[in-house]
Amino acid sequence: MGIAMSEFRYKQVIVFRLDLKLSKGKAAVQAGHAAVSAAEECRKRHREWWEDWLFEGQRKIAVKVKNEKELLTLEEQAKDLALPCSLIVDRGLTEIPPNTITCLGIGPAPTEKMDRITGRLPLL
């Protein structure tokens, strides 16, 4: 039997910019970068959170913001709460110009901390 959604104590959130209009493949790759990079930050700084999140099944949520400014505001809020996070900046080899900020991975971290800054964002 799986864990009910209400039983997850940790989650990771991947935040995408809607204004970029990335292809599905590009978005998937950027999500992978964000998930791995933010999880590695968590492993280094909050090992217990990371281990518990792994044990629970690595819950992830994908949400959206309108633009880069909103994404950078979320990164600042995450850092203010001492949440592990990773801003993803693309190298520009395929669809978008070099140094384009595409998404932000936050967590894994306790759900109640995450919900303070991402709980009202619409799902992707």
MOPAC internal coordinates of N, CA, C and O (Angstrom, degrees):
PM7 1SCF
backbone

  N    0.0000 0     0.00 0     0.00 0    0    0    0
  C    1.4507 1     0.00 0     0.00 0    1    0    0
  C    1.5236 1   110.22 1     0.00 0    2    1    0
  O    1.2310 1   120.47 1   -38.71 1    3    2    1
  N    1.3142 1   116.70 1   141.29 1    3    2    1
  C    1.4544 1   121.38 1   179.17 1    5    3    2
  C    1.5178 1   111.87 1   -85.71 1    6    5    3
  O    1.2310 1   121.47 1    -7.23 1    7    6    5
  N    1.2967 1   114.80 1   172.77 1    7    6    5
  C    1.4634 1   121.81 1   177.77 1    9    7    6
  C    1.5233 1   108.39 1   -83.80 1   10    9    7
  O    1.2310 1   120.46 1   -44.60 1   11   10    9
  N    1.3221 1   116.72 1   135.40 1   11   10    9
  C    1.4668 1   120.68 1   174.75 1   13   11   10
  C    1.5201 1   108.51 1   -70.90 1   14   13   11
  O    1.2310 1   120.87 1   -30.55 1   15   14   13
  N    1.3325 1   115.95 1   149.45 1   15   14   13
  C    1.4723 1   120.05 1  -177.52 1   17   15   14
  C    1.5241 1   111.63 1   -52.82 1   18   17   15
  O    1.2310 1   119.56 1   142.77 1   19   18   17
  N    1.3280 1   118.45 1   -37.23 1   19   18   17
  C    1.4544 1   121.77 1  -178.09 1   21   19   18
  C    1.5226 1   112.53 1   -69.70 1   22   21   19
  O    1.2310 1   120.06 1   165.61 1   23   22   21
  N    1.3291 1   117.49 1   -14.39 1   23   22   21
  C    1.4557 1   120.96 1  -178.32 1   25   23   22
  C    1.5222 1   113.55 1   -91.32 1   26   25   23
  O    1.2310 1   119.91 1   171.38 1   27   26   25
  N    1.3238 1   117.77 1    -8.62 1   27   26   25
  C    1.4628 1   120.02 1   177.16 1   29   27   26
  C    1.5260 1   109.16 1   -71.53 1   30   29   27
  O    1.2310 1   120.54 1   -51.66 1   31   30   29
  N    1.3086 1   116.57 1   128.34 1   31   30   29
  C    1.4644 1   120.31 1   178.25 1   33   31   30
  C    1.5265 1   112.15 1   -99.17 1   34   33   31
  O    1.2310 1   120.42 1   164.44 1   35   34   33
  N    1.3278 1   116.80 1   -15.56 1   35   34   33
  C    1.4614 1   121.86 1  -177.43 1   37   35   34
  C    1.5224 1   109.84 1  -131.39 1   38   37   35
  O    1.2310 1   121.36 1   -26.74 1   39   38   37
  N    1.3240 1   115.00 1   153.26 1   39   38   37
  C    1.4662 1   119.11 1   173.61 1   41   39   38
  C    1.5164 1   109.87 1  -156.02 1   42   41   39
  O    1.2310 1   122.55 1   -16.65 1   43   42   41
  N    1.3063 1   112.72 1   163.35 1   43   42   41
  C    1.4558 1   121.72 1   174.30 1   45   43   42
  C    1.5191 1   106.35 1  -120.18 1   46   45   43
  O    1.2310 1   120.55 1   -38.15 1   47   46   45
  N    1.3270 1   116.55 1   141.85 1   47   46   45
  C    1.4565 1   120.97 1   179.31 1   49   47   46
  C    1.5277 1   108.60 1  -121.96 1   50   49   47
  O    1.2310 1   121.07 1   -48.12 1   51   50   49
  N    1.3222 1   115.56 1   131.88 1   51   50   49
  C    1.4583 1   122.19 1   174.89 1   53   51   50
  C    1.5246 1   106.59 1  -108.63 1   54   53   51
  O    1.2310 1   120.84 1   -57.35 1   55   54   53
  N    1.3270 1   116.00 1   122.65 1   55   54   53
  C    1.4641 1   122.07 1  -176.04 1   57   55   54
  C    1.5246 1   109.20 1  -109.43 1   58   57   55
  O    1.2310 1   120.83 1   -56.03 1   59   58   57
  N    1.3354 1   116.03 1   123.97 1   59   58   57
  C    1.4684 1   122.42 1  -178.68 1   61   59   58
  C    1.5189 1   112.11 1  -108.78 1   62   61   59
  O    1.2310 1   121.50 1   -32.22 1   63   62   61
  N    1.3057 1   114.74 1   147.78 1   63   62   61
  C    1.4716 1   121.65 1   171.03 1   65   63   62
  C    1.5258 1   108.80 1   -84.76 1   66   65   63
  O    1.2310 1   120.67 1   -54.13 1   67   66   65
  N    1.3230 1   116.31 1   125.87 1   67   66   65
  C    1.4694 1   120.24 1   178.53 1   69   67   66
  C    1.5240 1   112.89 1   -76.85 1   70   69   67
  O    1.2310 1   120.32 1   153.25 1   71   70   69
  N    1.3198 1   116.99 1   -26.75 1   71   70   69
  C    1.4642 1   119.81 1  -174.53 1   73   71   70
  C    1.5274 1   113.27 1   -68.43 1   74   73   71
  O    1.2310 1   119.29 1   164.58 1   75   74   73
  N    1.3238 1   118.96 1   -15.42 1   75   74   73
  C    1.4689 1   120.92 1  -178.43 1   77   75   74
  C    1.5207 1   113.01 1   -80.09 1   78   77   75
  O    1.2310 1   119.90 1   153.41 1   79   78   77
  N    1.3239 1   117.80 1   -26.59 1   79   78   77
  C    1.4642 1   122.34 1  -179.84 1   81   79   78
  C    1.5369 1   111.35 1    52.59 1   82   81   79
  O    1.2310 1   120.76 1  -126.74 1   83   82   81
  N    1.3211 1   116.16 1    53.26 1   83   82   81
  C    1.4564 1   122.19 1   179.71 1   85   83   82
  C    1.5282 1   110.68 1   -70.02 1   86   85   83
  O    1.2310 1   120.70 1   -29.53 1   87   86   85
  N    1.3328 1   116.28 1   150.47 1   87   86   85
  C    1.4608 1   120.02 1   172.68 1   89   87   86
  C    1.5323 1   108.24 1   -65.60 1   90   89   87
  O    1.2310 1   120.48 1   -17.33 1   91   90   89
  N    1.3292 1   116.69 1   162.67 1   91   90   89
  C    1.4647 1   119.88 1   179.69 1   93   91   90
  C    1.5257 1   111.68 1   -60.19 1   94   93   91
  O    1.2310 1   120.93 1   139.92 1   95   94   93
  N    1.3141 1   115.82 1   -40.08 1   95   94   93
  C    1.4637 1   119.45 1   179.65 1   97   95   94
  C    1.5132 1   112.45 1   -64.95 1   98   97   95
  O    1.2310 1   120.90 1   135.06 1   99   98   97
  N    1.3199 1   115.89 1   -44.94 1   99   98   97
  C    1.4663 1   120.39 1   179.59 1  101   99   98
  C    1.5266 1   110.18 1   -63.31 1  102  101   99
  O    1.2310 1   120.50 1   137.17 1  103  102  101
  N    1.3380 1   116.64 1   -42.83 1  103  102  101
  C    1.4632 1   120.68 1   178.91 1  105  103  102
  C    1.5319 1   110.56 1   -62.02 1  106  105  103
  O    1.2310 1   120.49 1   139.41 1  107  106  105
  N    1.3262 1   116.68 1   -40.59 1  107  106  105
  C    1.4664 1   120.49 1   179.54 1  109  107  106
  C    1.5289 1   110.96 1   -62.37 1  110  109  107
  O    1.2310 1   120.66 1   136.86 1  111  110  109
  N    1.3144 1   116.34 1   -43.14 1  111  110  109
  C    1.4642 1   120.68 1   179.75 1  113  111  110
  C    1.5360 1   110.53 1   -65.36 1  114  113  111
  O    1.2310 1   120.48 1   137.29 1  115  114  113
  N    1.3203 1   116.69 1   -42.71 1  115  114  113
  C    1.4665 1   120.24 1   179.36 1  117  115  114
  C    1.5312 1   110.44 1   -64.39 1  118  117  115
  O    1.2310 1   120.34 1   141.29 1  119  118  117
  N    1.3449 1   116.96 1   -38.71 1  119  118  117
  C    1.4647 1   120.83 1   176.60 1  121  119  118
  C    1.5261 1   110.66 1   -61.64 1  122  121  119
  O    1.2310 1   120.91 1   139.78 1  123  122  121
  N    1.3255 1   115.86 1   -40.22 1  123  122  121
  C    1.4646 1   119.83 1   177.26 1  125  123  122
  C    1.5166 1   111.91 1   -61.34 1  126  125  123
  O    1.2310 1   120.69 1   135.09 1  127  126  125
  N    1.3305 1   116.28 1   -44.91 1  127  126  125
  C    1.4749 1   119.79 1   177.03 1  129  127  126
  C    1.5262 1   110.58 1   -58.49 1  130  129  127
  O    1.2310 1   120.64 1   133.32 1  131  130  129
  N    1.3344 1   116.38 1   -46.68 1  131  130  129
  C    1.4638 1   120.99 1  -177.13 1  133  131  130
  C    1.5284 1   111.54 1   -65.00 1  134  133  131
  O    1.2310 1   120.52 1   136.53 1  135  134  133
  N    1.3324 1   116.61 1   -43.47 1  135  134  133
  C    1.4599 1   120.50 1  -178.08 1  137  135  134
  C    1.5273 1   111.31 1   -64.11 1  138  137  135
  O    1.2310 1   120.40 1   132.66 1  139  138  137
  N    1.3184 1   116.84 1   -47.34 1  139  138  137
  C    1.4629 1   120.51 1  -178.15 1  141  139  138
  C    1.5295 1   110.75 1   -67.49 1  142  141  139
  O    1.2310 1   120.41 1   133.95 1  143  142  141
  N    1.3213 1   116.81 1   -46.05 1  143  142  141
  C    1.4733 1   120.32 1  -177.07 1  145  143  142
  C    1.5220 1   112.24 1   -64.23 1  146  145  143
  O    1.2310 1   120.00 1   135.94 1  147  146  145
  N    1.3333 1   117.61 1   -44.06 1  147  146  145
  C    1.4634 1   120.32 1   179.85 1  149  147  146
  C    1.5323 1   110.70 1   -68.59 1  150  149  147
  O    1.2310 1   120.33 1   141.30 1  151  150  149
  N    1.3412 1   116.98 1   -38.70 1  151  150  149
  C    1.4678 1   119.83 1   177.57 1  153  151  150
  C    1.5262 1   111.10 1   -62.97 1  154  153  151
  O    1.2310 1   120.55 1   142.11 1  155  154  153
  N    1.3146 1   116.56 1   -37.89 1  155  154  153
  C    1.4700 1   120.04 1   178.12 1  157  155  154
  C    1.5283 1   110.71 1   -66.02 1  158  157  155
  O    1.2310 1   120.10 1   140.82 1  159  158  157
  N    1.3277 1   117.41 1   -39.18 1  159  158  157
  C    1.4753 1   120.64 1   174.79 1  161  159  158
  C    1.5256 1   110.01 1   -59.86 1  162  161  159
  O    1.2310 1   120.72 1   137.01 1  163  162  161
  N    1.3240 1   116.22 1   -42.99 1  163  162  161
  C    1.4565 1   121.05 1   179.33 1  165  163  162
  C    1.5275 1   110.80 1   -63.70 1  166  165  163
  O    1.2310 1   120.58 1   135.24 1  167  166  165
  N    1.3171 1   116.49 1   -44.76 1  167  166  165
  C    1.4722 1   120.57 1  -179.96 1  169  167  166
  C    1.5243 1   111.17 1   -57.51 1  170  169  167
  O    1.2310 1   120.59 1   140.63 1  171  170  169
  N    1.3195 1   116.47 1   -39.37 1  171  170  169
  C    1.4649 1   121.45 1  -179.13 1  173  171  170
  C    1.5286 1   112.66 1   -72.67 1  174  173  171
  O    1.2310 1   120.38 1   140.40 1  175  174  173
  N    1.3379 1   116.87 1   -39.60 1  175  174  173
  C    1.4661 1   121.00 1  -169.92 1  177  175  174
  C    1.5262 1   114.70 1  -102.76 1  178  177  175
  O    1.2310 1   120.35 1   153.52 1  179  178  177
  N    1.3355 1   116.93 1   -26.48 1  179  178  177
  C    1.4685 1   121.66 1  -176.15 1  181  179  178
  C    1.5265 1   108.84 1  -140.23 1  182  181  179
  O    1.2310 1   120.44 1  -113.86 1  183  182  181
  N    1.2958 1   116.77 1    66.14 1  183  182  181
  C    1.4728 1   121.82 1  -172.33 1  185  183  182
  C    1.5344 1   112.75 1   -54.58 1  186  185  183
  O    1.2310 1   120.24 1   140.45 1  187  186  185
  N    1.3309 1   117.14 1   -39.55 1  187  186  185
  C    1.4664 1   120.04 1  -179.02 1  189  187  186
  C    1.5335 1   111.07 1   -64.01 1  190  189  187
  O    1.2310 1   120.27 1   136.82 1  191  190  189
  N    1.3403 1   117.09 1   -43.18 1  191  190  189
  C    1.4726 1   120.18 1   177.08 1  193  191  190
  C    1.5178 1   109.78 1   -57.71 1  194  193  191
  O    1.2310 1   120.79 1   132.60 1  195  194  193
  N    1.3372 1   116.09 1   -47.40 1  195  194  193
  C    1.4570 1   122.26 1  -176.66 1  197  195  194
  C    1.5289 1   110.86 1   -60.88 1  198  197  195
  O    1.2310 1   120.64 1   132.94 1  199  198  197
  N    1.3313 1   116.38 1   -47.06 1  199  198  197
  C    1.4571 1   120.30 1  -179.33 1  201  199  198
  C    1.5275 1   111.39 1   -63.62 1  202  201  199
  O    1.2310 1   120.26 1   136.34 1  203  202  201
  N    1.3332 1   117.12 1   -43.66 1  203  202  201
  C    1.4680 1   120.22 1   179.41 1  205  203  202
  C    1.5232 1   111.08 1   -64.63 1  206  205  203
  O    1.2310 1   120.19 1   139.50 1  207  206  205
  N    1.3205 1   117.24 1   -40.50 1  207  206  205
  C    1.4678 1   122.13 1   177.79 1  209  207  206
  C    1.5272 1   110.76 1   -61.70 1  210  209  207
  O    1.2310 1   120.38 1   136.27 1  211  210  209
  N    1.3283 1   116.88 1   -43.73 1  211  210  209
  C    1.4672 1   120.58 1   177.07 1  213  211  210
  C    1.5201 1   110.71 1   -60.32 1  214  213  211
  O    1.2310 1   120.34 1   134.20 1  215  214  213
  N    1.3119 1   116.95 1   -45.80 1  215  214  213
  C    1.4562 1   122.18 1  -178.58 1  217  215  214
  C    1.5249 1   111.74 1   -62.52 1  218  217  215
  O    1.2310 1   120.40 1   141.58 1  219  218  217
  N    1.3284 1   116.84 1   -38.42 1  219  218  217
  C    1.4700 1   121.41 1  -179.40 1  221  219  218
  C    1.5263 1   113.69 1   -71.31 1  222  221  219
  O    1.2310 1   119.82 1   159.46 1  223  222  221
  N    1.3054 1   117.94 1   -20.54 1  223  222  221
  C    1.4575 1   120.17 1   179.99 1  225  223  222
  C    1.5201 1   114.57 1   118.96 1  226  225  223
  O    1.2310 1   119.98 1  -168.62 1  227  226  225
  N    1.3345 1   117.65 1    11.38 1  227  226  225
  C    1.4730 1   122.82 1   173.59 1  229  227  226
  C    1.5275 1   113.16 1    60.56 1  230  229  227
  O    1.2310 1   120.10 1  -127.88 1  231  230  229
  N    1.3065 1   117.42 1    52.12 1  231  230  229
  C    1.4666 1   121.70 1   179.78 1  233  231  230
  C    1.5244 1   110.52 1   -57.32 1  234  233  231
  O    1.2310 1   121.09 1   -48.81 1  235  234  233
  N    1.3418 1   115.52 1   131.19 1  235  234  233
  C    1.4731 1   122.66 1   178.47 1  237  235  234
  C    1.5171 1   109.01 1  -132.58 1  238  237  235
  O    1.2310 1   120.80 1   -35.39 1  239  238  237
  N    1.3143 1   116.08 1   144.61 1  239  238  237
  C    1.4559 1   122.94 1   177.23 1  241  239  238
  C    1.5258 1   107.32 1  -128.51 1  242  241  239
  O    1.2310 1   119.91 1   -44.48 1  243  242  241
  N    1.3270 1   117.77 1   135.52 1  243  242  241
  C    1.4724 1   121.99 1   176.14 1  245  243  242
  C    1.5284 1   108.15 1  -108.03 1  246  245  243
  O    1.2310 1   121.07 1   -54.31 1  247  246  245
  N    1.3271 1   115.56 1   125.69 1  247  246  245
  C    1.4640 1   121.85 1  -179.44 1  249  247  246
  C    1.5231 1   109.11 1  -129.19 1  250  249  247
  O    1.2310 1   121.11 1    -5.11 1  251  250  249
  N    1.3381 1   115.47 1   174.89 1  251  250  249
  C    1.4629 1   119.27 1  -175.82 1  253  251  250
  C    1.5217 1   111.53 1  -133.97 1  254  253  251
  O    1.2310 1   122.41 1   -28.24 1  255  254  253
  N    1.3404 1   112.98 1   151.76 1  255  254  253
  C    1.4607 1   122.68 1   170.86 1  257  255  254
  C    1.5223 1   107.06 1  -128.81 1  258  257  255
  O    1.2310 1   120.83 1   -15.01 1  259  258  257
  N    1.3231 1   116.02 1   164.99 1  259  258  257
  C    1.4632 1   120.03 1  -175.00 1  261  259  258
  C    1.5224 1   113.63 1   -74.73 1  262  261  259
  O    1.2310 1   120.12 1   145.05 1  263  262  261
  N    1.3336 1   117.38 1   -34.95 1  263  262  261
  C    1.4615 1   118.80 1  -170.17 1  265  263  262
  C    1.5319 1   112.52 1  -159.11 1  266  265  263
  O    1.2310 1   121.28 1     0.41 1  267  266  265
  N    1.3198 1   115.16 1  -179.59 1  267  266  265
  C    1.4629 1   122.03 1  -179.00 1  269  267  266
  C    1.5212 1   111.67 1   -62.03 1  270  269  267
  O    1.2310 1   119.96 1   140.30 1  271  270  269
  N    1.3103 1   117.67 1   -39.70 1  271  270  269
  C    1.4722 1   120.76 1  -178.85 1  273  271  270
  C    1.5269 1   110.81 1   -58.64 1  274  273  271
  O    1.2310 1   120.12 1   134.62 1  275  274  273
  N    1.3408 1   117.38 1   -45.38 1  275  274  273
  C    1.4669 1   120.84 1   178.88 1  277  275  274
  C    1.5282 1   110.95 1   -64.51 1  278  277  275
  O    1.2310 1   120.34 1   142.69 1  279  278  277
  N    1.3274 1   116.95 1   -37.31 1  279  278  277
  C    1.4574 1   121.48 1   179.45 1  281  279  278
  C    1.5308 1   110.39 1   -64.64 1  282  281  279
  O    1.2310 1   120.52 1   135.51 1  283  282  281
  N    1.3231 1   116.60 1   -44.49 1  283  282  281
  C    1.4620 1   120.80 1  -179.51 1  285  283  282
  C    1.5282 1   111.51 1   -67.60 1  286  285  283
  O    1.2310 1   120.14 1   147.27 1  287  286  285
  N    1.3161 1   117.34 1   -32.73 1  287  286  285
  C    1.4698 1   121.16 1   175.37 1  289  287  286
  C    1.5259 1   109.90 1   -63.83 1  290  289  287
  O    1.2310 1   120.42 1   137.71 1  291  290  289
  N    1.3278 1   116.81 1   -42.29 1  291  290  289
  C    1.4673 1   120.64 1   177.79 1  293  291  290
  C    1.5264 1   111.60 1   -64.23 1  294  293  291
  O    1.2310 1   120.67 1   140.02 1  295  294  293
  N    1.3196 1   116.33 1   -39.98 1  295  294  293
  C    1.4602 1   119.12 1   178.19 1  297  295  294
  C    1.5299 1   109.82 1   -60.75 1  298  297  295
  O    1.2310 1   120.17 1   136.68 1  299  298  297
  N    1.3118 1   117.27 1   -43.32 1  299  298  297
  C    1.4646 1   121.51 1   179.11 1  301  299  298
  C    1.5336 1   110.78 1   -62.10 1  302  301  299
  O    1.2310 1   120.57 1   137.42 1  303  302  301
  N    1.3290 1   116.51 1   -42.58 1  303  302  301
  C    1.4659 1   120.82 1   178.81 1  305  303  302
  C    1.5295 1   110.87 1   -64.02 1  306  305  303
  O    1.2310 1   120.41 1   138.66 1  307  306  305
  N    1.3234 1   116.83 1   -41.34 1  307  306  305
  C    1.4603 1   120.85 1   178.72 1  309  307  306
  C    1.5284 1   110.22 1   -62.15 1  310  309  307
  O    1.2310 1   120.68 1   135.84 1  311  310  309
  N    1.3103 1   116.30 1   -44.16 1  311  310  309
  C    1.4639 1   120.19 1   179.10 1  313  311  310
  C    1.5301 1   111.35 1   -65.09 1  314  313  311
  O    1.2310 1   120.20 1   142.54 1  315  314  313
  N    1.3302 1   117.22 1   -37.46 1  315  314  313
  C    1.4676 1   121.28 1   177.75 1  317  315  314
  C    1.5274 1   111.32 1   -61.92 1  318  317  315
  O    1.2310 1   120.35 1   147.38 1  319  318  317
  N    1.3406 1   116.94 1   -32.62 1  319  318  317
  C    1.4686 1   121.73 1   178.75 1  321  319  318
  C    1.5335 1   112.30 1   -90.65 1  322  321  319
  O    1.2310 1   120.40 1  -174.26 1  323  322  321
  N    1.3323 1   116.83 1     5.74 1  323  322  321
  C    1.4697 1   123.12 1  -179.34 1  325  323  322
  C    1.5328 1   111.75 1    59.75 1  326  325  323
  O    1.2310 1   120.85 1  -144.45 1  327  326  325
  N    1.3371 1   115.99 1    35.55 1  327  326  325
  C    1.4598 1   120.75 1   176.33 1  329  327  326
  C    1.5255 1   109.48 1   -88.52 1  330  329  327
  O    1.2310 1   119.89 1   -39.82 1  331  330  329
  N    1.3174 1   117.82 1   140.18 1  331  330  329
  C    1.4636 1   118.85 1   175.70 1  333  331  330
  C    1.5283 1   109.23 1   -65.37 1  334  333  331
  O    1.2310 1   120.90 1   -44.23 1  335  334  333
  N    1.3212 1   115.88 1   135.77 1  335  334  333
  C    1.4634 1   118.69 1   179.76 1  337  335  334
  C    1.5235 1   109.98 1  -153.19 1  338  337  335
  O    1.2310 1   121.74 1   -18.36 1  339  338  337
  N    1.3262 1   114.28 1   161.64 1  339  338  337
  C    1.4566 1   120.35 1   179.70 1  341  339  338
  C    1.5243 1   109.58 1  -148.04 1  342  341  339
  O    1.2310 1   121.02 1   -60.46 1  343  342  341
  N    1.3228 1   115.66 1   119.54 1  343  342  341
  C    1.4568 1   122.47 1   176.93 1  345  343  342
  C    1.5272 1   107.88 1   -87.08 1  346  345  343
  O    1.2310 1   120.53 1   -50.58 1  347  346  345
  N    1.3258 1   116.60 1   129.42 1  347  346  345
  C    1.4633 1   120.95 1  -176.35 1  349  347  346
  C    1.5290 1   110.00 1   -99.96 1  350  349  347
  O    1.2310 1   121.31 1   -56.51 1  351  350  349
  N    1.3219 1   115.10 1   123.49 1  351  350  349
  C    1.4636 1   122.74 1   179.93 1  353  351  350
  C    1.5259 1   107.47 1  -117.04 1  354  353  351
  O    1.2310 1   120.59 1   -60.94 1  355  354  353
  N    1.3263 1   116.47 1   119.06 1  355  354  353
  C    1.4587 1   121.67 1  -174.56 1  357  355  354
  C    1.5280 1   111.81 1   -76.55 1  358  357  355
  O    1.2310 1   120.55 1   -32.86 1  359  358  357
  N    1.3205 1   116.55 1   147.14 1  359  358  357
  C    1.4647 1   122.05 1   178.71 1  361  359  358
  C    1.5232 1   112.66 1   -78.83 1  362  361  359
  O    1.2310 1   120.18 1   166.65 1  363  362  361
  N    1.3231 1   117.27 1   -13.35 1  363  362  361
  C    1.4557 1   120.15 1   176.42 1  365  363  362
  C    1.5092 1   115.29 1    79.25 1  366  365  363
  O    1.2310 1   119.75 1  -150.15 1  367  366  365
  N    1.3150 1   118.08 1    29.85 1  367  366  365
  C    1.4638 1   121.02 1  -178.03 1  369  367  366
  C    1.5250 1   113.35 1   -86.89 1  370  369  367
  O    1.2310 1   119.95 1   166.11 1  371  370  369
  N    1.3276 1   117.70 1   -13.89 1  371  370  369
  C    1.4658 1   118.63 1  -176.24 1  373  371  370
  C    1.5263 1   112.37 1  -127.96 1  374  373  371
  O    1.2310 1   119.48 1    91.30 1  375  374  373
  N    1.3268 1   118.59 1   -88.70 1  375  374  373
  C    1.4671 1   122.02 1  -167.66 1  377  375  374
  C    1.5241 1   116.70 1   -91.78 1  378  377  375
  O    1.2310 1   120.34 1   155.73 1  379  378  377
  N    1.2992 1   116.95 1   -24.27 1  379  378  377
  C    1.4727 1   120.10 1  -171.98 1  381  379  378
  C    1.5200 1   110.61 1  -129.19 1  382  381  379
  O    1.2310 1   119.97 1   -19.31 1  383  382  381
  N    1.3360 1   117.65 1   160.69 1  383  382  381
  C    1.4574 1   120.87 1  -178.70 1  385  383  382
  C    1.5371 1   112.53 1   -64.43 1  386  385  383
  O    1.2310 1   120.24 1   -25.95 1  387  386  385
  N    1.3297 1   117.16 1   154.05 1  387  386  385
  C    1.4675 1   120.50 1   176.45 1  389  387  386
  C    1.5270 1   111.19 1   -55.72 1  390  389  387
  O    1.2310 1   121.82 1   -32.72 1  391  390  389
  N    1.3234 1   114.11 1   147.28 1  391  390  389
  C    1.4685 1   123.41 1   176.83 1  393  391  390
  C    1.5209 1   114.53 1    67.80 1  394  393  391
  O    1.2310 1   120.44 1  -157.31 1  395  394  393
  N    1.3374 1   116.76 1    22.69 1  395  394  393
  C    1.4601 1   120.47 1   174.91 1  397  395  394
  C    1.5254 1   108.86 1   -80.65 1  398  397  395
  O    1.2310 1   120.62 1   -51.82 1  399  398  397
  N    1.3193 1   116.41 1   128.18 1  399  398  397
  C    1.4575 1   121.82 1   175.74 1  401  399  398
  C    1.5259 1   107.11 1   -79.22 1  402  401  399
  O    1.2310 1   120.30 1   -59.24 1  403  402  401
  N    1.3296 1   117.03 1   120.76 1  403  402  401
  C    1.4641 1   120.68 1  -174.27 1  405  403  402
  C    1.5207 1   114.12 1  -102.80 1  406  405  403
  O    1.2310 1   120.48 1   135.74 1  407  406  405
  N    1.3232 1   116.68 1   -44.26 1  407  406  405
  C    1.4547 1   119.30 1  -175.34 1  409  407  406
  C    1.5215 1   110.62 1  -158.36 1  410  409  407
  O    1.2310 1   121.69 1    -5.04 1  411  410  409
  N    1.3234 1   114.38 1   174.96 1  411  410  409
  C    1.4531 1   122.35 1  -177.57 1  413  411  410
  C    1.5149 1   108.43 1  -135.96 1  414  413  411
  O    1.2310 1   120.50 1   -51.56 1  415  414  413
  N    1.3142 1   116.65 1   128.44 1  415  414  413
  C    1.4576 1   121.15 1   171.71 1  417  415  414
  C    1.5142 1   108.51 1   -99.48 1  418  417  415
  O    1.2310 1   120.75 1   -48.20 1  419  418  417
  N    1.3329 1   116.18 1   131.80 1  419  418  417
  C    1.4647 1   121.24 1   177.29 1  421  419  418
  C    1.5197 1   107.76 1  -126.34 1  422  421  419
  O    1.2310 1   121.01 1   -48.88 1  423  422  421
  N    1.3168 1   115.67 1   131.12 1  423  422  421
  C    1.4557 1   120.51 1   179.60 1  425  423  422
  C    1.5174 1   111.05 1    88.25 1  426  425  423
  O    1.2310 1   121.59 1     3.03 1  427  426  425
  N    1.2959 1   114.57 1  -176.97 1  427  426  425
  C    1.4486 1   129.06 1    19.15 1  429  427  426
  C    1.5277 1   112.67 1   -72.47 1  430  429  427
  O    1.2310 1   122.62 1   -32.90 1  431  430  429
  N    1.3296 1   112.59 1   147.10 1  431  430  429
  C    1.4609 1   121.66 1   179.68 1  433  431  430
  C    1.5226 1   107.95 1  -158.62 1  434  433  431
  O    1.2310 1   120.39 1   -13.47 1  435  434  433
  N    1.3208 1   116.85 1   166.53 1  435  434  433
  C    1.4634 1   119.09 1   177.48 1  437  435  434
  C    1.5304 1   111.40 1   -55.32 1  438  437  435
  O    1.2310 1   121.45 1   -44.06 1  439  438  437
  N    1.3273 1   114.83 1   135.94 1  439  438  437
  C    1.4621 1   121.27 1  -176.14 1  441  439  438
  C    1.5184 1   113.08 1   -53.01 1  442  441  439
  O    1.2310 1   120.04 1   137.61 1  443  442  441
  N    1.3326 1   117.52 1   -42.39 1  443  442  441
  C    1.4723 1   118.89 1  -177.25 1  445  443  442
  C    1.5267 1   112.11 1   -64.95 1  446  445  443
  O    1.2310 1   119.99 1   146.38 1  447  446  445
  N    1.3237 1   117.62 1   -33.62 1  447  446  445
  C    1.4738 1   120.51 1   176.42 1  449  447  446
  C    1.5330 1   110.45 1   -70.00 1  450  449  447
  O    1.2310 1   121.10 1   137.40 1  451  450  449
  N    1.3274 1   115.50 1   -42.60 1  451  450  449
  C    1.4628 1   120.39 1  -179.69 1  453  451  450
  C    1.5275 1   111.52 1   -63.12 1  454  453  451
  O    1.2310 1   120.97 1   138.38 1  455  454  453
  N    1.3333 1   115.75 1   -41.62 1  455  454  453
  C    1.4648 1   120.22 1  -176.56 1  457  455  454
  C    1.5262 1   112.90 1   -64.81 1  458  457  455
  O    1.2310 1   120.01 1   156.75 1  459  458  457
  N    1.3202 1   117.58 1   -23.25 1  459  458  457
  C    1.4712 1   120.15 1   177.99 1  461  459  458
  C    1.5219 1   112.03 1   -59.12 1  462  461  459
  O    1.2310 1   120.62 1   144.55 1  463  462  461
  N    1.3309 1   116.42 1   -35.45 1  463  462  461
  C    1.4694 1   118.32 1  -177.41 1  465  463  462
  C    1.5287 1   114.07 1  -112.33 1  466  465  463
  O    1.2310 1   119.72 1   159.74 1  467  466  465
  N    1.3317 1   118.14 1   -20.26 1  467  466  465
  C    1.4687 1   118.96 1  -177.27 1  469  467  466
  C    1.5257 1   113.58 1  -117.43 1  470  469  467
  O    1.2310 1   119.69 1   172.49 1  471  470  469
  N    1.3123 1   118.19 1    -7.51 1  471  470  469
  C    1.4547 1   122.15 1  -173.25 1  473  471  470
  C    1.5164 1   115.88 1   -60.78 1  474  473  471
  O    1.2310 1   119.90 1   155.25 1  475  474  473
  N    1.3284 1   117.79 1   -24.75 1  475  474  473
  C    1.4668 1   120.79 1  -177.74 1  477  475  474
  C    1.5421 1   113.20 1  -101.08 1  478  477  475
  O    1.2310 1   120.63 1   179.88 1  479  478  477
  N    1.3212 1   116.40 1    -0.12 1  479  478  477
  C    1.4690 1   119.32 1  -178.94 1  481  479  478
  C    1.5235 1   110.45 1   -76.09 1  482  481  479
  O    1.2310 1   120.30 1   -38.37 1  483  482  481
  N    1.3442 1   117.03 1   141.63 1  483  482  481
  C    1.4696 1   119.41 1   179.32 1  485  483  482
  C    1.5299 1   111.36 1   -71.53 1  486  485  483
  O    1.2310 1   121.25 1   -34.20 1  487  486  485
  N    1.3303 1   115.20 1   145.80 1  487  486  485
  C    1.4616 1   120.26 1   176.86 1  489  487  486
  C    1.5217 1   110.59 1   -64.95 1  490  489  487
  O    1.2310 1   120.72 1   -31.01 1  491  490  489
  N    1.3108 1   116.22 1   148.99 1  491  490  489
  C    1.4615 1   121.89 1   179.31 1  493  491  490
  C    1.5188 1   109.56 1   -71.77 1  494  493  491
  O    1.2310 1   120.10 1   180.00 1  495  494  493

